[in-house]
Amino acid sequence: MVNKHFLISITALTLIIYFPAKSQTQSDGKSSNTIQTAAPFLLISPDARSAAMGDVGVAISPDANSISWNPAKLAFIDKPTGFSVSYTPWLRNLVPDIDLGYLSVYHRLDSRNTIGGSLRYFSYGSIQLTDNSKNDIGLYSPNEFAIDGTFARQMDDNFSLGTTLRYIRSSLSNGQFNGQEIKPATALAADVSAYFKKGTVISGKDAELAFGINISNIGTKVSYSDAAEKSFLPTNMKLGAATTLNLDDYNKFTIALDLNKLLVPTSPIRDANGNVISGKETTGVSVPAGIFRSFNDAPGGFSEELHEISYSLGAEYWYNQQFAVRTGYFYEHPTKGDRQYLTVGAGLKYNVFNLDFAYLLANQQKSPLAQTLRFSLFFNFDQQVAATK
């Protein structure tokens, strides 16, 4: 038997990964109705650049971590081969050994087609296991990971499409609970994305406008036991826009905005007998039906649907393509998770590598995400690839 404290801890930490600890009733009297999914680690920003910009990434310039934010951007990357390694100590204000690691790599096949791959690994550290008599039966290291394969194609000088196939495995226990065998959950998922960019002139300066969309984690439901109801993956839609202004030969400035919405059914309001009194039933809903219903199933109607959209606003300044400073802000409605924080960061480019870091500023008493650090290291090789004619 798994120690009950282990199960309580894992359940709490799994929720905190994506939703900070909040009471069910907010200070203004409104009830919290966060959308809960399996494998929420898939929604954590894995790299320092986007994390420093308030978690924007759909439309900013492409790099090796585009696989996570918008696979279609890889088609416009200007180096033939590269990879990135990122590391995030997670929730260090609560637990000392939870970590997120991310590795991504890409290779341009020709001037139009690019392939890539990535590994996202989330570790909960080590948990002490005991039997019913509280005897020590060893340590267990719960973990989750996702392996991606990506293909992106440049359709013309301004537009590209991309897709990613993903294998997900979540192993949170190796024992039994209430007589049920707890097993790792596995799933297959896909991302579909598009990216558009176009040069222009703003206030007499060369500029670039970019737009992107990525619908991620469209995949099978998962369960940790044969008897339990299966849960949705965090299918998510990101819409983004970015404007980059080349001030002169040495100074470049980008501002970007992302909108995010989970394409997962919202839990209805039930009476004491479990009957739905507001919203729509979620039990037995298929993945395609859940995606379409996610736009009109909130118990609070259209206003609650709007509350399910989170906003990321970020800015990036480069000097001489060698040193960058970044900042951003992330907002989520109080009844849908209440993540609200500022971010800052910097980047250094030297020869074939980039080094980035990000720091999350939040009220430590309200958010377990406060003081989160991220680090990323890029390597880009060979000469630039000529743009498609």
C-alpha positions as CSV (number, residue, x, y, z in Angstrom):
1,M,0.0,0.0,0.0
2,V,1.3,3.4,-0.8
3,N,1.6,5.8,2.1
4,K,-1.4,8.0,2.2
5,H,0.8,11.1,2.7
6,F,2.4,10.2,-0.6
7,L,-0.9,10.2,-2.4
8,I,-2.0,13.5,-0.8
9,S,1.3,15.1,-1.6
10,I,1.2,14.0,-5.2
11,T,-2.4,15.1,-5.7
12,A,-1.7,18.5,-4.3
13,L,1.5,19.0,-6.2
14,T,-0.1,17.9,-9.5
15,L,-2.7,20.6,-9.1
16,I,-0.2,23.3,-8.0
17,I,1.8,22.6,-11.1
18,Y,-0.8,24.5,-13.0
19,F,-3.2,26.0,-10.5
20,P,-2.0,27.8,-7.4
21,A,-3.5,26.9,-4.1
22,K,-6.8,28.8,-3.8
23,S,-10.0,28.4,-1.7
24,Q,-13.1,27.4,-3.5
25,T,-14.7,30.8,-2.8
26,Q,-12.8,34.0,-3.6
27,S,-12.8,37.1,-1.5
28,D,-15.5,38.7,-3.7
29,G,-17.8,35.8,-3.1
30,K,-17.4,34.2,-6.5
31,S,-16.8,30.5,-6.6
32,S,-13.6,29.1,-8.2
33,N,-14.1,26.7,-11.1
34,T,-10.7,25.9,-12.5
35,I,-10.5,23.5,-15.4
36,Q,-8.5,20.5,-14.3
37,T,-6.8,18.1,-16.6
38,A,-4.3,15.2,-16.5
39,A,-0.6,16.0,-17.2
40,P,-0.7,19.7,-16.5
41,F,3.1,19.8,-16.7
42,L,2.6,20.1,-20.5
43,L,1.5,23.7,-20.0
44,I,4.6,24.9,-18.1
45,S,6.8,27.2,-20.0
46,P,9.9,25.1,-20.6
47,D,12.4,27.8,-21.7
48,A,13.8,31.0,-20.2
49,R,13.3,33.3,-23.2
50,S,9.5,33.0,-23.3
51,A,9.2,32.7,-19.5
52,A,11.0,36.0,-19.1
53,M,8.4,37.6,-21.5
54,G,5.4,36.6,-19.5
55,D,5.0,33.2,-21.2
56,V,4.5,34.6,-24.7
57,G,5.9,32.5,-27.6
58,V,3.4,31.8,-30.4
59,A,4.5,34.7,-32.7
60,I,8.0,35.8,-31.5
61,S,11.0,35.0,-33.7
62,P,11.8,31.3,-34.1
63,D,14.4,29.4,-32.1
64,A,14.9,25.8,-31.1
65,N,12.1,26.0,-28.4
66,S,9.5,26.8,-31.1
67,I,8.6,23.2,-30.9
68,S,6.9,23.9,-27.6
69,W,5.2,27.2,-28.6
70,N,4.5,27.0,-32.3
71,P,6.0,24.2,-34.4
72,A,5.3,26.1,-37.6
73,K,7.9,28.8,-36.7
74,L,10.7,26.2,-37.2
75,A,10.2,26.6,-41.0
76,F,11.6,30.2,-40.7
77,I,14.6,29.5,-38.5
78,D,17.7,30.9,-40.2
79,K,20.3,28.3,-39.0
80,P,20.5,24.7,-40.4
81,T,20.9,22.9,-37.1
82,G,20.7,23.7,-33.5
83,F,19.6,22.5,-30.1
84,S,18.6,23.9,-26.7
85,V,18.8,22.7,-23.1
86,S,16.6,24.3,-20.4
87,Y,16.3,23.7,-16.7
88,T,13.7,24.9,-14.2
89,P,13.8,24.2,-10.4
90,W,10.0,24.1,-9.7
91,L,8.1,25.2,-6.6
92,R,11.3,25.5,-4.6
93,N,9.4,27.5,-2.0
94,L,7.4,24.3,-1.1
95,V,9.5,21.3,-2.1
96,P,13.3,21.1,-2.6
97,D,13.6,18.5,-5.4
98,I,11.0,19.1,-8.1
99,D,12.5,19.9,-11.5
100,L,11.6,20.4,-15.1
101,G,14.1,19.7,-17.8
102,Y,13.6,20.4,-21.5
103,L,15.8,19.4,-24.5
104,S,14.9,20.4,-28.1
105,V,16.7,20.0,-31.4
106,Y,16.0,21.0,-35.0
107,H,17.5,20.4,-38.5
108,R,16.6,22.1,-41.8
109,L,16.2,19.6,-44.6
110,D,16.1,22.3,-47.2
111,S,15.0,25.9,-47.6
112,R,11.3,25.0,-47.0
113,N,11.2,21.9,-44.7
114,T,12.5,21.6,-41.1
115,I,12.2,18.7,-38.6
116,G,12.7,18.8,-34.9
117,G,12.3,16.8,-31.7
118,S,12.1,17.5,-28.0
119,L,12.0,15.8,-24.6
120,R,10.2,17.3,-21.6
121,Y,10.9,15.6,-18.3
122,F,9.2,16.6,-15.0
123,S,10.5,15.0,-11.8
124,Y,8.8,15.1,-8.4
125,G,11.9,14.0,-6.6
126,S,11.9,11.0,-4.2
127,I,9.0,9.9,-2.1
128,Q,9.2,7.5,0.9
129,L,6.9,4.5,0.6
130,T,5.5,2.5,3.5
131,D,3.2,-0.5,3.9
132,N,0.1,-0.7,6.1
133,S,2.2,-1.2,9.1
134,K,4.3,1.8,8.3
135,N,7.3,-0.3,7.4
136,D,9.8,1.3,5.0
137,I,9.4,-0.3,1.6
138,G,11.8,2.0,-0.3
139,L,11.8,5.2,-2.3
140,Y,9.8,6.0,-5.4
141,S,10.6,8.8,-7.9
142,P,7.3,9.9,-9.6
143,N,7.8,11.5,-12.9
144,E,6.2,12.6,-16.1
145,F,7.7,13.0,-19.6
146,A,6.7,13.8,-23.2
147,I,8.7,13.0,-26.4
148,D,7.9,15.1,-29.5
149,G,8.6,14.8,-33.2
150,T,7.9,17.9,-35.3
151,F,7.7,18.8,-39.0
152,A,7.3,22.3,-40.3
153,R,7.0,23.5,-43.9
154,Q,7.3,27.0,-45.3
155,M,4.4,27.5,-47.7
156,D,5.6,30.8,-49.2
157,D,7.8,33.7,-48.1
158,N,5.4,34.7,-45.3
159,F,3.5,31.6,-44.2
160,S,4.2,28.2,-42.7
161,L,2.4,25.2,-41.2
162,G,3.7,22.8,-38.6
163,T,2.6,19.7,-36.7
164,T,4.0,17.8,-33.8
165,L,3.3,14.2,-32.6
166,R,3.7,13.6,-28.9
167,Y,4.0,10.5,-26.6
168,I,3.2,11.2,-23.0
169,R,3.8,9.1,-19.9
170,S,2.8,10.0,-16.4
171,S,4.0,7.8,-13.5
172,L,2.8,9.1,-10.1
173,S,2.8,5.8,-8.1
174,N,3.8,2.2,-8.2
175,G,1.4,0.7,-5.6
176,Q,-2.3,0.4,-4.8
177,F,-4.9,2.8,-3.5
178,N,-8.4,1.7,-2.1
179,G,-7.7,-1.8,-3.6
180,Q,-7.0,-0.5,-7.1
181,E,-3.8,-1.0,-8.8
182,I,-2.2,2.4,-9.7
183,K,-0.3,2.3,-13.0
184,P,1.4,4.8,-15.2
185,A,-0.8,6.7,-17.6
186,T,0.2,7.0,-21.3
187,A,-1.3,9.0,-24.2
188,L,-0.6,10.1,-27.7
189,A,-1.3,13.6,-28.8
190,A,-0.7,16.1,-31.6
191,D,-0.2,19.8,-32.2
192,V,-1.3,21.7,-35.3
193,S,0.0,25.2,-35.9
194,A,0.4,28.1,-38.3
195,Y,2.7,31.1,-38.5
196,F,2.6,34.3,-40.6
197,K,5.2,37.1,-40.8
198,K,5.6,40.1,-43.0
199,G,8.0,43.0,-43.3
200,T,6.7,46.5,-43.0
201,V,7.7,50.0,-42.1
202,I,6.6,51.7,-38.8
203,S,7.5,55.4,-38.2
204,G,10.1,55.2,-40.9
205,K,11.8,52.1,-39.3
206,D,12.0,48.6,-40.8
207,A,9.7,46.3,-38.8
208,E,8.1,42.9,-38.9
209,L,4.6,41.8,-38.0
210,A,4.0,38.2,-37.0
211,F,0.9,36.1,-36.1
212,G,0.6,32.6,-34.9
213,I,-1.8,29.9,-33.7
214,N,-1.0,26.6,-32.0
215,I,-3.6,24.0,-30.9
216,S,-1.7,21.6,-28.7
217,N,-2.2,18.3,-26.9
218,I,-5.1,17.0,-29.0
219,G,-4.9,13.5,-27.8
220,T,-6.3,10.4,-26.0
221,K,-7.7,10.6,-22.5
222,V,-5.7,9.0,-19.6
223,S,-6.3,7.2,-16.4
224,Y,-4.1,5.8,-13.6
225,S,-6.3,2.8,-12.9
226,D,-8.7,0.6,-14.9
227,A,-11.7,1.5,-12.8
228,A,-11.2,5.3,-12.8
229,E,-12.8,7.6,-15.3
230,K,-10.4,8.9,-17.9
231,S,-9.2,12.5,-17.8
232,F,-8.7,14.9,-20.6
233,L,-5.2,16.0,-21.6
234,P,-4.6,19.8,-21.4
235,T,-5.7,20.6,-25.0
236,N,-4.9,24.2,-25.4
237,M,-5.3,27.0,-28.0
238,K,-2.7,29.8,-28.2
239,L,-3.2,32.8,-30.4
240,G,-0.4,35.3,-30.6
241,A,0.9,38.5,-32.3
242,A,4.3,40.2,-32.3
243,T,5.8,43.4,-33.6
244,T,9.5,43.8,-34.1
245,L,11.0,47.2,-34.7
246,N,14.5,47.7,-35.9
247,L,15.4,51.0,-34.4
248,D,18.9,51.1,-36.1
249,D,21.8,48.8,-36.8
250,Y,22.3,48.0,-33.1
251,N,18.9,48.2,-31.4
252,K,15.9,46.0,-31.9
253,F,12.7,45.9,-29.9
254,T,9.8,43.3,-29.9
255,I,6.4,43.4,-28.1
256,A,4.2,40.4,-28.2
257,L,0.7,39.3,-26.9
258,D,-0.6,35.8,-26.5
259,L,-4.1,34.6,-25.7
260,N,-4.6,31.1,-24.2
261,K,-7.7,29.0,-23.7
262,L,-8.0,25.4,-22.6
263,L,-10.1,23.4,-25.0
264,V,-11.4,21.1,-22.3
265,P,-14.9,20.9,-20.8
266,T,-15.6,23.0,-17.7
267,S,-16.9,21.2,-14.7
268,P,-20.7,21.8,-14.2
269,I,-22.3,22.8,-10.9
270,R,-24.1,19.9,-9.2
271,D,-26.6,19.5,-6.4
272,A,-26.2,17.4,-3.3
273,N,-27.2,14.3,-5.3
274,G,-24.7,14.9,-8.1
275,N,-27.2,16.1,-10.7
276,V,-26.1,18.9,-13.0
277,I,-27.9,22.1,-12.2
278,S,-25.8,24.5,-14.3
279,G,-23.4,23.9,-17.2
280,K,-23.1,20.6,-19.1
281,E,-22.3,17.0,-18.1
282,T,-18.6,16.1,-18.6
283,T,-18.8,12.4,-18.0
284,G,-18.3,10.3,-21.1
285,V,-17.6,13.3,-23.4
286,S,-15.2,12.4,-26.2
287,V,-12.1,14.4,-27.0
288,P,-13.5,16.1,-30.2
289,A,-16.8,16.9,-28.5
290,G,-14.9,18.3,-25.5
291,I,-12.9,20.6,-27.7
292,F,-16.0,22.1,-29.4
293,R,-18.1,22.2,-26.2
294,S,-15.3,24.1,-24.4
295,F,-16.5,27.3,-26.0
296,N,-20.0,27.2,-24.6
297,D,-20.3,24.9,-21.6
298,A,-19.3,27.2,-18.7
299,P,-21.9,27.3,-15.9
300,G,-21.7,31.0,-15.8
301,G,-22.4,31.5,-19.5
302,F,-20.5,33.7,-21.9
303,S,-18.9,35.9,-19.2
304,E,-17.3,32.8,-17.6
305,E,-16.1,31.6,-21.0
306,L,-14.2,35.0,-21.3
307,H,-12.7,34.4,-17.8
308,E,-11.2,31.2,-19.2
309,I,-8.9,33.1,-21.5
310,S,-5.5,34.0,-20.0
311,Y,-3.3,36.8,-21.3
312,S,0.5,37.1,-21.7
313,L,2.2,40.3,-22.6
314,G,5.9,40.5,-23.2
315,A,8.7,42.7,-24.5
316,E,12.3,42.0,-25.6
317,Y,15.1,44.4,-26.4
318,W,18.3,43.4,-28.2
319,Y,21.5,45.4,-28.4
320,N,23.8,44.5,-31.3
321,Q,22.3,41.0,-31.5
322,Q,24.5,40.1,-28.5
323,F,22.7,41.2,-25.3
324,A,18.9,41.1,-24.6
325,V,16.7,42.2,-21.7
326,R,13.1,40.9,-21.4
327,T,10.0,41.5,-19.2
328,G,6.4,40.4,-19.3
329,Y,3.2,40.0,-17.4
330,F,0.8,37.0,-17.2
331,Y,-2.8,37.3,-16.1
332,E,-5.4,34.6,-15.3
333,H,-8.8,35.3,-13.9
334,P,-9.2,34.7,-10.1
335,T,-11.9,32.1,-10.6
336,K,-9.8,30.2,-13.1
337,G,-6.6,29.7,-11.3
338,D,-5.6,33.3,-10.3
339,R,-2.0,33.1,-11.7
340,Q,-0.9,36.7,-12.0
341,Y,2.8,37.6,-12.1
342,L,5.6,39.8,-13.6
343,T,8.6,38.2,-15.2
344,V,12.1,39.5,-16.1
345,G,15.1,38.0,-17.7
346,A,18.1,38.5,-19.9
347,G,20.0,36.8,-22.7
348,L,23.6,36.7,-24.0
349,K,24.6,35.7,-27.4
350,Y,28.2,34.8,-28.2
351,N,29.4,33.0,-31.4
352,V,27.3,29.8,-31.7
353,F,25.6,29.8,-28.3
354,N,22.9,31.8,-26.4
355,L,22.5,31.8,-22.7
356,D,19.1,33.0,-21.3
357,F,17.6,33.2,-17.8
358,A,14.2,34.2,-16.4
359,Y,12.9,35.1,-13.0
360,L,9.2,35.2,-11.9
361,L,8.0,38.0,-9.6
362,A,4.9,37.2,-7.6
363,N,3.6,37.6,-4.0
364,Q,5.2,34.8,-2.1
365,Q,2.3,34.5,0.3
366,K,-0.2,34.1,-2.6
367,S,1.7,32.1,-5.2
368,P,3.9,29.0,-4.9
369,L,5.4,30.1,-8.3
370,A,7.1,33.1,-6.7
371,Q,10.9,33.3,-7.3
372,T,10.9,30.7,-10.0
373,L,14.1,30.6,-12.0
374,R,14.6,29.2,-15.5
375,F,17.8,28.7,-17.5
376,S,18.3,27.9,-21.2
377,L,21.4,27.3,-23.3
378,F,21.2,27.4,-27.1
379,F,23.7,26.1,-29.7
380,N,23.2,27.0,-33.4
381,F,25.6,25.7,-36.0
382,D,26.9,26.6,-39.5
383,Q,26.0,29.4,-41.8
384,Q,22.6,31.0,-42.3
385,V,20.2,29.3,-44.7
386,A,19.1,31.4,-47.6
387,A,15.4,32.5,-47.5
388,T,13.0,30.8,-49.9
389,K,12.7,32.7,-53.2
